[in-house]
Amino acid sequence: MTGVGGTEWRLRCAVCGREHAVQHAAPCLDCGAPVTAHRVSGGFDVAEGAPGVWQYAGPLGLDPADAWMSLGETMTPVIPDGPLARRHGLGAVHLKLDHLCPTGSFKDRAVAAAVARGRGSGATGIVCASSGNAAASAAAYGARAGLPVILVMPSRTPRGKLLASGAYGATQLLVDGDYSVSFAVARELARRDGYANVTTTYVNPWAVTALRSAAYDLYRQLDGAPDAVVVPTSAGPLVHGLVSGFEDLRAWGLVDRVPRVVAAQPEGCAPIARAWAEGAERVREWEQVETDVSGLDDPLRGYAHDGTLTLETVRRSGGTAVAVSDDRVERERRRLAEASGVHVEPAGAIGVAALEELRIRGDLQPGERVVCMLTGTGLKRPLESGRPPLRAESLERAVAAVAEETT
C-alpha cells in the first residue's frame, strides 16, 4: 500500500489476487497474469493549473513534485462531428483528439506517469517495446527525465514512426518478427539492466492507471458520461483505463453510469474480437498477423491473459468488441481527413470505421451520444493525396490551371 498523491493503492494480480510491492512493474510473480493498481482511498480533485496528467495527481496517485516532467499530455480537444452522427443515425458523435498529445498519440498519458514512477523508484533507464507510438513517448519523456532510453521495435515499423522516436536520441533496436518478439526482448532488457519497462500493454500498472485520465477528461468536457466509447484496441489498456476511470467517477457520485466501451480491432489481428464473437471466457493468441494497421497488430503471443483482462473489462462495461477490415479503416480515415479536417493514422481511425458495423449489429442505438477515441496522428503515416498537385511555370498559367480545375 502506498500514499502517493493523496491516495492509497494496492497492486494486485488480476487473476490470482496476489498482492505485490508498489514498485512492481511486471506480470504476477505467481501466475504471470497482469498486475493492476487498485485505489483503497482518495477522491476526485483537479489540480487547476498543473500540467498534463498531473492535473489528476491525486486521483492517479502521482507525486505533484514530478509535474515538471509533463509535456502537456491530457485534456486534448473533443469535437462534435455532425455529418458522422447523421450518417449513422446517432444523437451525437464526438471525436476525442488524443492524436494531438505531445508526441502524437494517447500513449503520452501512460508513459508520462510510468517514467515519473520509474525515476522515483530509482530506475537507471527506460526500456519500451513498441510498434511506434509508445516509442516516441518513451523517448521524449525519458529525455525529459534525463534517463537513457532503449526502444525495441519490429523491423517493419513504418518509417515515419521510426523518425518520430529517433528524434530524441534514444537507442532504437529493430528486431525481426511481430510485436510479441519486441515485447519479449524489452522484458529481458528490463530484467537484466534494471531499467523501468514502460511498454504500454499491461506491463506497467502505473501506466495503465494513468489512462483513467481519458475518462476524467471526457467527464469534464462532456459534462457527464457518453452512452458509448469506441476504442482502438491492441492489448487493451486504454479500454481498461476508460472503464476504470468512469467507475471511479460513478463511485464518487459524479456520473450515474459507466459508458459501454467497444474494443475495435483490425480483422487481420483481432484476438479480443474473436473471443467476443465466440463467447469465449479467455482470449487466445492470434496465429498469423495479416493487417497493415500498425499499432493494432499485436498477436498477444506469450501474454494472451492481457487480452482476457480487456475482454472481461469490456463485458463489465456492457460493451462489445468488433473487427474491421483494413479497407474500411483506410476509407474512413480518408473521409475523416477530407470531410472533417482530422488526419489520423489507420489505428486512430478504426473506431470511426467501426460505427457502421456497430449500428448494423444493434450495438449502438438511434439518438445515443458516442465518443470515438482518435489515438494516433496521421503525420507519422501520412495519407497520400488522391489529387496530384497542379503545376504552372508562370503567373498566368497558374491562374489558368486553377480556373480549369475548379470549373
Solvent accessible surface area in square Angstrom, and as a share of the most:
residue,aa,sasa,rsa
1,M,122,0.54
2,T,21,0.12
3,G,49,0.47
4,V,41,0.24
5,G,19,0.18
6,G,69,0.67
7,T,1,0.01
8,E,58,0.26
9,W,0,0.00
10,R,75,0.27
11,L,2,0.01
12,R,74,0.27
13,C,4,0.02
14,A,40,0.31
15,V,87,0.50
16,C,67,0.40
17,G,32,0.31
18,R,95,0.35
19,E,89,0.40
20,H,17,0.08
21,A,66,0.51
22,V,25,0.14
23,Q,121,0.54
24,H,29,0.13
25,A,33,0.26
26,A,36,0.28
27,P,34,0.22
28,C,6,0.04
29,L,116,0.58
30,D,95,0.49
31,C,62,0.37
32,G,23,0.22
33,A,3,0.02
34,P,4,0.03
35,V,2,0.01
36,T,6,0.04
37,A,5,0.04
38,H,66,0.30
39,R,48,0.18
40,V,70,0.40
41,S,52,0.33
42,G,34,0.32
43,G,35,0.33
44,F,47,0.20
45,D,78,0.40
46,V,36,0.21
47,A,41,0.31
48,E,142,0.63
49,G,85,0.81
50,A,27,0.21
51,P,58,0.36
52,G,6,0.06
53,V,0,0.00
54,W,3,0.01
55,Q,24,0.11
56,Y,0,0.00
57,A,5,0.04
58,G,13,0.12
59,P,0,0.00
60,L,3,0.01
61,G,0,0.00
62,L,5,0.03
63,D,61,0.32
64,P,85,0.54
65,A,76,0.59
66,D,27,0.14
67,A,18,0.14
68,W,113,0.40
69,M,3,0.01
70,S,10,0.06
71,L,69,0.35
72,G,45,0.43
73,E,0,0.00
74,T,10,0.06
75,M,66,0.29
76,T,8,0.05
77,P,61,0.38
78,V,29,0.17
79,I,55,0.28
80,P,98,0.62
81,D,12,0.06
82,G,29,0.28
83,P,83,0.52
84,L,9,0.05
85,A,6,0.05
86,R,178,0.65
87,R,88,0.32
88,H,7,0.03
89,G,42,0.40
90,L,15,0.07
91,G,50,0.48
92,A,26,0.20
93,V,1,0.01
94,H,29,0.13
95,L,0,0.00
96,K,0,0.00
97,L,14,0.07
98,D,0,0.00
99,H,13,0.06
100,L,97,0.48
101,C,5,0.03
102,P,58,0.37
103,T,15,0.09
104,G,8,0.07
105,S,0,0.00
106,F,27,0.11
107,K,38,0.16
108,D,0,0.00
109,R,0,0.00
110,A,1,0.01
111,V,0,0.00
112,A,1,0.01
113,A,0,0.00
114,A,0,0.00
115,V,1,0.00
116,A,2,0.02
117,R,39,0.14
118,G,8,0.08
119,R,102,0.37
120,G,68,0.65
121,S,68,0.44
122,G,55,0.53
123,A,19,0.15
124,T,86,0.50
125,G,0,0.00
126,I,0,0.00
127,V,0,0.00
128,C,0,0.00
129,A,0,0.00
130,S,2,0.02
131,S,18,0.12
132,G,0,0.00
133,N,15,0.08
134,A,3,0.02
135,A,0,0.00
136,A,1,0.01
137,S,0,0.00
138,A,0,0.00
139,A,1,0.01
140,A,6,0.04
141,Y,2,0.01
142,G,0,0.00
143,A,55,0.42
144,R,111,0.40
145,A,9,0.07
146,G,63,0.60
147,L,30,0.15
148,P,74,0.47
149,V,11,0.06
150,I,32,0.16
151,L,0,0.00
152,V,0,0.00
153,M,0,0.00
154,P,7,0.04
155,S,55,0.35
156,R,127,0.46
157,T,10,0.06
158,P,30,0.19
159,R,175,0.64
160,G,24,0.23
161,K,0,0.00
162,L,39,0.19
163,L,102,0.51
164,A,27,0.21
165,S,0,0.00
166,G,32,0.31
167,A,83,0.65
168,Y,92,0.35
169,G,70,0.68
170,A,20,0.15
171,T,83,0.48
172,Q,70,0.31
173,L,69,0.34
174,L,80,0.40
175,V,24,0.14
176,D,117,0.61
177,G,41,0.39
178,D,21,0.11
179,Y,17,0.07
180,S,6,0.04
181,V,59,0.34
182,S,0,0.00
183,F,8,0.03
184,A,45,0.35
185,V,43,0.25
186,A,0,0.00
187,R,102,0.37
188,E,82,0.37
189,L,27,0.13
190,A,15,0.11
191,R,169,0.62
192,R,157,0.57
193,D,48,0.25
194,G,47,0.45
195,Y,45,0.17
196,A,14,0.11
197,N,11,0.06
198,V,0,0.00
199,T,2,0.01
200,T,14,0.08
201,T,6,0.04
202,Y,6,0.02
203,V,9,0.05
204,N,7,0.03
205,P,1,0.00
206,W,12,0.04
207,A,2,0.02
208,V,6,0.04
209,T,5,0.03
210,A,1,0.01
211,L,2,0.01
212,R,19,0.07
213,S,0,0.00
214,A,0,0.00
215,A,0,0.00
216,Y,0,0.00
217,D,0,0.00
218,L,0,0.00
219,Y,43,0.16
220,R,75,0.27
221,Q,57,0.25
222,L,18,0.09
223,D,133,0.69
224,G,12,0.12
225,A,6,0.05
226,P,0,0.00
227,D,36,0.19
228,A,0,0.00
229,V,0,0.00
230,V,0,0.00
231,V,0,0.00
232,P,9,0.05
233,T,1,0.01
234,S,24,0.16
235,A,2,0.02
236,G,3,0.03
237,P,12,0.08
238,L,5,0.03
239,V,1,0.00
240,H,17,0.07
241,G,1,0.01
242,L,0,0.00
243,V,0,0.00
244,S,8,0.05
245,G,0,0.00
246,F,0,0.00
247,E,41,0.18
248,D,16,0.08
249,L,0,0.00
250,R,118,0.43
251,A,86,0.67
252,W,60,0.21
253,G,63,0.61
254,L,69,0.35
255,V,14,0.08
256,D,119,0.62
257,R,95,0.34
258,V,21,0.12
259,P,1,0.01
260,R,67,0.25
261,V,0,0.00
262,V,4,0.02
263,A,0,0.00
264,A,0,0.00
265,Q,1,0.01
266,P,0,0.00
267,E,96,0.43
268,G,13,0.12
269,C,1,0.00
270,A,3,0.02
271,P,1,0.00
272,I,0,0.00
273,A,8,0.06
274,R,44,0.16
275,A,3,0.02
276,W,71,0.25
277,A,87,0.68
278,E,98,0.44
279,G,51,0.49
280,A,27,0.21
281,E,131,0.59
282,R,155,0.56
283,V,7,0.04
284,R,116,0.43
285,E,68,0.31
286,W,37,0.13
287,E,115,0.51
288,Q,120,0.53
289,V,25,0.14
290,E,129,0.58
291,T,17,0.10
292,D,94,0.49
293,V,3,0.01
294,S,9,0.06
295,G,22,0.21
296,L,10,0.05
297,D,9,0.04
298,D,7,0.04
299,P,0,0.00
300,L,0,0.00
301,R,93,0.34
302,G,52,0.50
303,Y,4,0.01
304,A,20,0.15
305,H,51,0.23
306,D,7,0.04
307,G,0,0.00
308,T,9,0.05
309,L,16,0.08
310,T,0,0.00
311,L,0,0.00
312,E,84,0.37
313,T,0,0.00
314,V,0,0.00
315,R,82,0.30
316,R,124,0.45
317,S,11,0.07
318,G,48,0.46
319,G,8,0.08
320,T,7,0.04
321,A,2,0.01
322,V,2,0.01
323,A,36,0.28
324,V,5,0.03
325,S,37,0.24
326,D,45,0.23
327,D,100,0.52
328,R,57,0.21
329,V,1,0.00
330,E,68,0.31
331,R,141,0.51
332,E,14,0.06
333,R,9,0.03
334,R,76,0.28
335,R,113,0.41
336,L,6,0.03
337,A,27,0.21
338,E,131,0.59
339,A,76,0.59
340,S,40,0.26
341,G,70,0.67
342,V,8,0.05
343,H,54,0.24
344,V,0,0.00
345,E,1,0.00
346,P,5,0.03
347,A,6,0.05
348,G,0,0.00
349,A,0,0.00
350,I,0,0.00
351,G,0,0.00
352,V,2,0.01
353,A,1,0.01
354,A,0,0.00
355,L,0,0.00
356,E,55,0.25
357,E,54,0.24
358,L,0,0.00
359,R,98,0.36
360,I,111,0.56
361,R,97,0.35
362,G,36,0.34
363,D,41,0.21
364,L,6,0.03
365,Q,88,0.39
366,P,115,0.72
367,G,53,0.51
368,E,26,0.12
369,R,72,0.26
370,V,0,0.00
371,V,0,0.00
372,C,0,0.00
373,M,0,0.00
374,L,0,0.00
375,T,6,0.03
376,G,0,0.00
377,T,12,0.07
378,G,0,0.00
379,L,140,0.70
380,K,14,0.06
381,R,49,0.18
382,P,83,0.52
383,L,32,0.16
384,E,145,0.65
385,S,86,0.56
386,G,64,0.62
387,R,165,0.60
388,P,112,0.70
389,P,102,0.64
390,L,93,0.46
391,R,202,0.74
392,A,46,0.36
393,E,149,0.67
394,S,48,0.31
395,L,135,0.67
396,E,125,0.56
397,R,93,0.34
398,A,39,0.31
399,V,97,0.56
400,A,37,0.28
401,A,11,0.08
402,V,82,0.47
403,A,47,0.36
404,E,107,0.48
405,E,79,0.36
406,T,101,0.59
407,T,145,0.84
